[in-house]
Amino acid sequence: MAAAPSNERMIAGVAAASISLGVAQLVGIPFGARADARAAVGSMAVDLTPGPVKEWAIQTLGSLDKLFLSVVVLVAIATIAAIAGSLETRRRPVGSAAIVAAGVLGSLAVLARQGATAIDTIPTVVGTACGVAVLRWLTRRFGPGGNDDEAGPDDDDPDAGRRRLVVIGLLGLGVVSGVAGAVITRLVHSVAGDRNSLTLPRPRVSAPPIPADVQPKGVVLPSFITASADFYRVDTALSIPQLSHADWRLRIHGMVDREITYSFGQLAGFDVAEMVMTLTCVSNPVGGNLISTGVWTGYRVADLLADAHVHPDADMVLSTSIDGFTAGTPVEALTDGRDALLAVGLNGQPLPIAHGYPARLVVPGLYGYVSATKWVVDLELTRFDKAQAYWTQMGWAPQAPIKTESRIDVPKGGQTLPRGPVVFGGVAWAQNRGVRAVEVRIDDGGWQPAELGASYSNATWRLWSFPWQAKSAGKHTITVRATDNTGATQTADRVGSVPDGATGWHTVDFSVAES
């Protein structure tokens, strides 16, 4: 008889891997996301990925980068499993050894996660054992026949259909159990109910109301306040941490006279602040949309640090997330009166879970990678010459004030406009300095002043508009630049995001119709 078709063996390998992952997901329900080996391997891949590749993924994929990585991980698992299945025979369990090796890797990845213990590897170990058992059973029952590893059923075997049905059934069972396990785990461990039950503390003094004229008329621009659902998200969390406000603690230690740990309830002893602030990601390219503005509610970090009595020679706060991410923030930026917050609310509601519930840092004037730690649980007072944070270890600058930049939102690239009056517009930002002016240039003409929406504060972006008469048919280019309140004009030098933020003038090509 002919050798068993290699595609059947490959599918058997994938089926075994599917069962392995599915069982691990089901067994892992009581353990929570921390025991998810698939997510742990993905997170390890994120951590080991070179900085430039991460930067490419963020700029290219935006908020879809995590979905893309999850798909890549599953494809990689399926590919390895198919190869393992093709190598498996009764006498040489090479494929089974590959599954065991994958299980060991998964266990190590789980153990590498923040707060994980050996107990958290149980789902991976059980899933691995089931995967090996399924592959060995399929190999004995449907692989090479008799005691001859070179002989086996062929495509004309009357049992071929039944054989394929069993393998495909196991594959489907693994997928269904994996999806069910993931969904149940998310439901069981979700803090959505906890968030919904939390009453946001009232600020002692509310942020000044936002005047209507912050929004220019005659042009459709982003809302001055970004809806929470539309707020940009860039972080390293492949699976969103689920931390209840009752379990949350914030430890302040290091170069302090007194170590302090705050519970959520103990924060009630501090004044509640509310401020409108624009956040920007260092990965935001020229003209990019990794920038949003929100109304933040929380507690001044300076107040939380005061009781710890920070040593005068400490110049950095190393903040750590529940998932192990770290950011290094200058002590000065947290204590100089700019109202850096331990935020617990966004736009009048408790923080969205994906944006750091129950607490995160927001600091005016600094890019997020050095300031905006989500799910924050630890503040270590230290020095820049003694410690490095997650992104600075990969070549990003240790200190990163936000640069003066501007963006064109109207017109869109490639848009064709009718002849006659049109209104262009966009946003400009220079957090902690504020925007004084925005200028626009059409083609190679001179710079002309744009009309500015009202300035709310130096910590927020400023919207602009520019009326123009579309007379000349054909292709045109619009360019924008901003000047901040120090008198510094946005540079034309085009550089990438690494190491401390992109610069350059944003340009958009558009056309005016013939008639």
C-alpha positions in Angstrom: 0.0 0.0 0.0 1.1 3.6 -0.6 2.4 5.8 2.2 -0.2 7.8 4.0 -0.8 11.1 2.2 1.4 13.8 3.8 -1.5 16.2 3.8 -3.4 13.9 6.1 -0.5 13.7 8.5 -0.2 17.5 8.4 -3.9 17.9 9.2 -3.6 15.4 12.0 -0.8 17.6 13.5 -2.9 20.7 13.3 -5.8 18.8 14.9 -3.6 17.7 17.7 -2.4 21.3 18.3 -6.0 22.5 18.1 -7.0 20.0 20.9 -3.9 21.1 22.9 -4.8 24.8 22.7 -8.5 24.1 23.3 -8.0 22.0 26.3 -5.5 24.5 27.7 -8.1 27.3 27.3 -10.8 25.2 29.1 -8.6 24.1 31.9 -7.3 27.7 32.2 -10.7 29.2 33.0 -10.2 29.2 36.8 -6.7 30.6 36.3 -7.5 33.6 34.2 -5.6 35.3 31.3 -2.3 35.1 33.1 -2.2 31.3 32.4 -2.9 31.7 28.7 0.2 30.3 27.0 -0.8 31.6 23.6 -1.1 35.2 24.8 2.1 34.7 26.9 4.0 33.6 23.8 2.6 36.5 21.8 3.6 38.9 24.6 7.1 37.4 24.6 7.3 37.9 20.9 6.3 41.5 21.3 9.0 42.0 23.9 11.7 40.3 21.8 10.7 42.1 18.6 13.3 44.8 17.7 12.2 48.4 18.3 12.1 49.4 14.6 9.8 46.5 13.8 7.5 47.5 16.6 7.5 51.0 15.3 6.6 49.8 11.8 3.7 47.7 13.2 2.3 50.6 15.2 2.4 53.1 12.3 1.2 50.6 9.7 -1.4 48.7 11.6 -2.4 51.1 14.4 -4.9 49.6 16.8 -5.0 46.4 14.7 -1.4 45.5 15.6 -2.5 43.2 18.4 -5.1 41.4 16.3 -2.4 41.0 13.6 0.0 39.5 16.1 -2.6 37.1 17.4 -3.3 35.9 13.9 0.4 35.5 13.2 0.9 33.4 16.4 -2.0 31.1 15.4 -0.7 30.7 11.9 2.8 30.0 13.3 1.3 27.4 15.6 -0.6 25.8 12.8 2.4 25.7 10.5 4.6 24.1 13.2 1.9 21.6 14.0 1.5 20.6 10.4 5.2 20.0 10.1 5.2 18.0 13.4 2.3 15.9 12.1 4.1 15.2 8.8 7.1 13.9 10.8 5.2 11.7 13.3 5.3 8.0 12.9 4.6 5.1 15.2 8.2 4.3 15.9 9.5 7.9 15.7 7.4 10.4 17.7 9.1 13.4 16.3 5.9 15.4 16.0 5.0 14.6 19.6 8.4 15.8 20.7 7.7 19.1 18.9 4.4 19.5 20.7 6.2 18.9 24.0 8.8 21.5 23.1 6.1 23.9 22.2 4.5 23.2 25.6 7.8 23.9 27.4 8.1 27.2 25.5 4.5 28.1 26.4 5.2 27.3 30.1 8.3 29.4 30.2 6.4 32.3 28.5 3.7 32.0 31.2 6.3 32.0 34.0 7.8 35.1 32.5 4.6 37.1 32.9 4.3 39.5 35.8 3.1 37.8 39.0 2.9 34.3 37.4 3.7 31.1 39.4 4.3 27.5 38.6 0.6 26.8 39.2 -0.2 29.0 36.2 1.5 26.5 33.9 -1.0 23.7 34.7 -3.3 24.5 31.7 -0.4 24.4 29.3 0.9 21.1 30.7 -2.5 19.5 30.5 -3.1 20.9 27.0 0.3 19.6 25.9 -0.4 16.1 27.2 -3.7 16.0 25.4 -2.1 17.2 22.2 0.5 14.5 22.3 -2.1 11.8 23.2 -4.3 12.9 20.2 -1.4 12.9 17.8 -0.2 9.4 18.9 -3.7 8.0 18.7 -4.2 9.4 15.2 -0.9 8.0 14.1 -1.6 4.5 15.5 -5.1 4.4 14.1 -4.9 6.2 10.8 -1.2 6.5 10.1 1.1 3.9 8.6 -0.5 0.5 8.9 0.7 -2.7 10.7 4.2 -2.5 12.1 5.7 -1.0 9.0 6.3 2.7 9.3 6.5 3.0 5.5 3.2 1.4 4.7 -0.2 2.9 5.1 -3.6 3.7 3.6 -3.9 5.4 0.3 -6.6 7.7 -1.2 -8.5 4.7 -2.5 -8.8 3.2 1.0 -12.6 2.8 1.7 -11.9 4.2 5.2 -10.2 7.3 3.9 -13.4 9.4 4.2 -14.1 8.2 7.8 -10.4 8.9 8.6 -10.6 12.4 7.3 -13.9 13.0 9.1 -12.4 12.0 12.4 -9.4 14.3 12.0 -11.5 17.3 10.9 -13.9 16.6 13.7 -11.0 16.7 16.2 -9.8 19.9 14.6 -13.2 21.5 14.9 -13.6 20.3 18.5 -10.3 22.0 19.4 -11.3 25.2 17.8 -14.7 25.3 19.4 -13.3 24.4 22.9 -10.5 27.1 22.5 -13.0 29.8 21.5 -15.4 28.7 24.3 -12.6 28.7 26.9 -11.4 32.1 25.8 -14.9 33.6 25.9 -15.7 32.0 29.3 -12.4 33.1 30.7 -13.1 36.7 29.6 -16.6 36.6 31.1 -15.5 35.1 34.4 -12.6 37.4 34.9 -13.9 40.5 33.3 -13.9 43.6 35.5 -16.7 45.2 33.4 -19.2 44.8 36.2 -16.7 46.2 38.7 -16.2 49.2 36.4 -19.9 49.7 36.0 -20.5 49.7 39.7 -17.8 52.2 40.4 -18.9 55.8 41.1 -16.4 58.3 39.8 -15.3 60.7 42.5 -16.4 64.3 42.1 -13.6 66.8 41.5 -13.3 69.6 44.1 -13.0 72.1 41.2 -14.3 71.0 37.7 -12.3 71.8 34.6 -13.3 75.1 32.9 -16.1 74.6 30.4 -15.1 74.1 26.8 -16.3 77.1 24.8 -18.2 76.5 21.5 -15.6 78.4 19.5 -12.9 75.9 20.0 -14.5 74.1 17.0 -14.0 76.1 13.8 -17.1 76.6 11.7 -17.6 75.6 8.1 -15.4 72.5 8.1 -15.8 69.0 9.5 -12.9 68.4 11.9 -12.4 66.0 14.8 -14.4 66.9 17.9 -12.3 68.9 20.4 -13.0 66.2 23.0 -12.4 62.7 21.6 -15.1 60.1 22.5 -13.8 57.4 24.8 -14.6 54.8 22.2 -12.5 56.6 19.6 -9.5 57.4 21.8 -6.3 56.1 20.3 -4.7 53.0 22.0 -1.1 52.0 21.7 0.4 49.6 24.3 2.1 46.3 24.7 -0.8 44.4 26.2 -1.8 41.5 24.0 -4.5 40.6 26.4 -6.1 43.5 28.3 -5.4 43.2 32.1 -8.4 42.7 34.3 -7.9 44.4 37.6 -10.7 45.4 40.0 -10.6 48.6 41.9 -10.8 46.5 45.2 -7.7 44.5 44.3 -5.7 47.5 42.9 -2.8 48.8 45.0 -0.2 51.5 44.2 3.2 51.0 45.8 5.5 54.1 46.0 9.1 53.1 47.0 12.7 53.5 46.1 14.5 56.8 46.8 12.0 57.9 49.4 12.0 58.3 53.2 8.8 56.3 53.6 7.5 53.6 51.4 3.7 53.9 50.9 1.1 51.6 49.4 -2.3 53.1 48.5 -5.5 51.2 48.1 -8.2 52.6 45.9 -10.3 53.5 49.0 -7.4 55.4 50.5 -7.2 57.7 47.5 -10.4 59.3 48.9 -8.1 61.2 51.3 -6.8 63.3 48.4 -8.3 66.1 46.4 -9.9 65.0 43.1 -8.7 67.0 40.1 -10.3 67.3 36.6 -8.4 68.6 33.6 -8.7 68.5 29.8 -5.5 67.1 28.3 -4.3 66.0 24.9 -2.3 62.8 24.7 0.1 61.9 21.9 2.0 58.8 21.0 5.7 59.0 20.1 4.9 56.7 17.2 2.5 59.2 15.7 3.9 59.9 12.2 3.7 63.3 10.6 0.0 63.8 9.8 -0.9 60.7 12.0 -3.9 60.1 14.1 -2.3 58.7 17.3 -3.5 61.7 19.3 -6.7 62.3 21.2 -8.1 64.8 23.8 -10.1 63.8 26.9 -11.5 65.1 30.1 -9.5 63.3 32.8 -10.5 62.8 36.5 -8.0 61.7 39.1 -5.5 62.6 41.8 -2.4 64.7 41.5 0.7 62.5 41.4 2.5 65.3 43.3 0.1 64.8 46.2 0.6 61.1 46.3 4.4 61.5 46.3 4.5 64.1 49.0 3.9 61.8 51.9 6.7 59.5 50.8 9.2 62.4 50.9 11.1 61.9 47.7 14.9 62.2 48.0 16.2 65.4 46.3 18.6 63.5 44.1 15.9 61.2 42.6 15.1 62.5 39.1 13.0 59.6 37.6 9.8 57.8 38.5 9.8 54.3 37.0 6.1 53.4 36.8 5.1 49.8 36.3 1.9 48.3 34.9 0.2 45.2 36.3 1.4 43.4 33.1 5.1 44.4 33.6 5.3 47.4 31.2 7.5 50.2 32.5 7.9 53.9 31.8 10.4 56.4 33.1 9.0 59.9 33.9 11.0 62.9 35.1 10.2 63.7 38.7 10.0 67.3 37.8 7.2 66.6 35.3 5.2 65.0 38.1 5.7 67.8 40.7 6.1 71.1 38.8 2.5 72.1 38.9 1.4 70.9 35.5 -1.1 68.6 37.3 0.1 65.2 36.2 -2.6 62.8 37.3 -3.2 59.3 38.5 -6.3 59.2 36.4 -9.3 57.1 37.3 -11.8 58.6 34.9 -12.1 59.6 31.2 -14.9 61.9 29.9 -17.0 61.7 33.0 -16.9 57.9 33.3 -14.5 55.4 35.0 -11.5 54.6 32.7 -12.3 52.2 29.9 -10.7 48.8 30.7 -8.6 49.0 27.6 -7.3 52.4 28.7 -6.1 51.4 32.1 -9.0 50.8 34.5 -8.9 51.3 37.4 -6.0 53.7 37.3 -3.3 55.1 34.9 -0.9 58.0 34.6 -1.5 61.0 32.4 1.2 63.7 32.2 0.8 66.9 30.2 3.5 67.6 27.7 5.2 64.2 27.5 4.8 61.4 24.9 3.0 58.4 26.3 5.9 56.0 26.3 7.6 58.0 29.1 4.5 58.9 31.0 1.1 57.3 30.3 1.4 53.9 32.1 -1.9 52.1 32.1 -3.1 49.7 34.9 -0.3 51.3 37.0 0.5 49.5 40.3 4.1 50.7 41.1 6.0 53.9 41.3 9.7 53.6 42.0 11.7 56.7 42.7 15.1 56.3 41.1 17.5 58.0 38.6 17.8 58.0 34.8 21.5 56.9 35.2 20.4 53.9 37.2 17.3 52.5 35.5 15.8 52.1 32.0 12.2 51.6 31.1 10.6 49.4 28.4 11.0 51.6 25.4 14.3 53.3 26.4 15.9 49.9 26.5 15.2 49.7 22.8 16.7 53.0 21.8 14.0 55.6 22.4 15.0 58.8 24.3 14.7 58.6 28.1 13.0 62.1 28.1 10.5 63.0 25.5 8.7 66.3 25.5 6.1 66.6 22.8 7.1 68.5 19.7 5.2 71.2 18.0 3.3 69.6 15.2 0.2 70.1 13.0 -2.0 68.0 10.8 -4.4 68.5 7.8 -7.7 66.7 8.1 -9.5 68.5 5.2 -8.9 67.9 2.4 -8.1 64.2 2.3 -5.3 62.9 0.2 -6.4 62.4 -3.4 -9.7 64.2 -2.9 -11.2 66.1 -5.8 -12.9 69.4 -4.9 -15.4 71.4 -6.9 -14.5 74.9 -8.1 -15.5 77.7 -5.8 -15.1 78.5 -2.1 -13.9 75.6 0.2 -12.7 75.5 3.8 -9.7 73.4 4.8 -8.8 72.5 8.3 -7.0 70.4 10.8 -5.4 70.3 14.3 -2.1 71.6 15.8 -0.5 70.8 19.1 2.4 71.7 21.3 1.4 70.4 24.7 2.6 72.4 27.7 3.4 75.3 25.5 0.3 75.8 23.5 -0.2 76.9 19.8 0.1 80.5 18.9 -0.4 80.4 15.2 -1.0 78.0 12.2 0.0 78.8 8.7 -1.0 77.2 5.4 0.7 77.1 2.0 -1.0 76.1 -1.3 1.5 74.7 -3.8 4.6 76.9 -3.9 2.8 80.1 -2.7 3.5 82.0 0.4 2.5 81.1 3.9 -0.9 82.4 4.9 -2.4 82.5 8.4 -5.1 80.1 9.2 -8.0 80.9 11.4 -7.7 79.3 14.9 -10.4 77.9 17.1 -10.3 79.3 20.6 -7.4 78.1 22.8 -8.6 76.1 25.7 -5.2 75.5 27.4 -1.6 74.9 26.7 -2.2 71.2 27.5 -4.6 70.7 24.6 -4.6 70.7 20.8 -5.9 73.6 18.8 -8.2 73.3 15.8 -7.7 75.5 12.7 -9.5 76.3 9.4 -8.4 78.0 6.2 -10.9 79.3 3.6 -9.7 79.1 0.0 -11.1 79.8 -3.5 -10.6 76.7 -5.7 -10.1 78.4 -9.0 -7.3 76.6 -10.8 -8.3 73.1 -12.0 -5.8 70.3 -11.7 -3.5 69.0 -8.9 -2.6 71.0 -5.9 -0.7 70.5 -2.6 -1.5 72.0 0.8 1.1 72.3 3.5 0.7 73.3 7.2 3.0 74.4 10.0 2.4 75.6 13.5 4.1 78.0 15.9 3.9 77.5 19.6 3.6 80.1 22.4 7.4 80.2 22.9 7.7 81.6 19.3 9.2 78.4 18.0 7.9 77.3 14.5 7.5 73.7 13.6 10.5 72.4 11.8 10.4 71.3 8.1 13.1 68.6 8.8 11.4 65.3 8.2 12.5 62.7 10.6 10.9 59.5 11.9 9.5 58.7 15.3 12.7 57.2 16.8 14.1 58.3 19.2 11.9 61.0 20.4 9.1 61.8 18.0 8.5 62.6 14.3 8.9 66.0 12.8 8.2 67.6 9.5 5.5 69.6 7.7 2.3 67.7 6.8 1.3 67.9 3.1 -1.7 66.7 1.3 -2.2 66.4 -2.5 -5.7 67.1 -3.8 -7.3 68.1 -7.1 -9.7 70.8 -8.3 -12.3 69.6 -10.8 -12.3 71.0 -14.4 -15.8 72.4 -13.9 
